[in-house]
Amino acid sequence: MTSPKTQDDTLSQLKAGKLQGSTSFKLSAQLTQFPAEIFELADSLEILDLSGNALTDLPADLTRLKKLRILFCSNNQFTHLPEVLGRCEHLSMIGFKANRIQHIPESAIPTHTLRWFIVTDNALTHVPHALGECSKLQKLMLAGNQLSNLPASLAHCHALELLRISANQFQTLPDFLFDLPRLTWLAYAGNPFCDAIEHTLISQQTITPIDWQSLTLQQVLGEGASGVTYQAVMQHKDARELVAVKLFKSGLTSDGLPRCEMHANMLAGEHPNLVGVKGVIHNHPQGIQGLVMPLLDADLKVLAKPPSYESCTRDVYADDFTLTLQQAQMILNGVTQAAEHLHAHGLMHGDLYAHNILWGAEKVVLSDLGGASFLPLDQPGLTQKILSLEARALNILSAELQAMMTRSHEPTTQG
């Protein structure tokens, strides 16, 4: 969090005109009011991040920020989405995660420009019909609310590709979702209609308990929305083994509930192209849930970076990244086999992206089951519709790998 002194310095710089021409501005300092000094950047500001404050509203003349494209106000105290947002002519990305939002006025949606809308972890029982008028909407993140339905108007969102509705109150999946021509990444775990499915599937598993006292944590390997993963030493009776330990955070992630991710990992079990699980932590002194997993080869690298603001739903590959035919085939085959294994065990990955794929000379691993959902195997027709989305994700990955192969054959310019 930014200190009050840093806040004063930043605002002083604004007042002094030292930030004139800035296109991006971030301020997190327990603000209770929108700093009027931000309007000094009205002619240039495109990205504004006021997350981590105590704001409850935005000024009615926010439209003075005539170039504003991206606005983050997560972790504040909004109880409604400010109506002025609907009048911001270029606003394409709105993030109000972890507020107290109970109501979104129809007029608060910038229908002509909105591409990416995040209201995860709020108190919504409904979302506005105006979302259905957003012809450019590609990413809609609604996890962790009190929603039991979606407006029928969303059937008109033909550009929608990613939808997160985990940890809500849905009794069934809306039928129209499967008529959306581009919907590819869906997460719905932690809703009443699939809690029974989750319970049935997980009750059939044999879970290995691993006592917390047998583990010695070492360095952090990574941190995501749902938890922190450490390298650790696991002490057996007569041996020591290097493992990975993921300790889950309580509460909600952008994809859903940590419980669902934990159960998905347990359900997935062992497969050469998945991370795998050795057991579940027992007797943690603070009652924290966790998984013990095999330690992956340090030489494995992530295939691509997550989507950028501009790419929205497409991963970002390094400019100089290329693949041979053999490499591309190995990656696609490994990921396909991992996905098929998950499907056979009652799971849809839901976040099948290059940024969740690790690969090396001889190994491919599909990771991160945070967006996984449990399949209604007793409803084969519905299961088939759900898995058609995952097939679309695999097709997109295949096209991206093909593009990386094409790069390697492009002629280079001689100086």
Buried (B, 14 or more C-beta within 10 A) or exposed (E): EBEEEEBEEBBEBBEEEEBEEBEEBEBBBEBEEBBEBBBBBBEBBBBBBBBBBEBBBBBEEBBBBEBBBBBBBBBBBBEBBBBBBBBBEBBBBBBBBBBEBBBBBEBBBBBBBBBBBBBBBBBBEBBBEBBBBBEBBBBBBBBBBEBBBBBEBBBBBEBBBBBBBBBBBBEEBBEBBBEBEBBBBBBBBBBEEBEEBBEEBBEEBEEEEBEBEBBEEEEEBEEBBBBBBBBBBBEEEEEEBEBBBBBBBEEBBBBBBBBBBBBBBBBBBEBEBBBBBBBBBBEBEEEBBBBBBBBBEEEBEBBBEEBEEEEBBBBBBEEEEBBEEEBBEBBBEBBBBBBBBBBEBBBBBBBBBBBBBBBBEEBBBBBBBBBBBBBBBEEEEBBEBBBEBBBBBBEBBBEBBBEBBEBEEEEEEEE
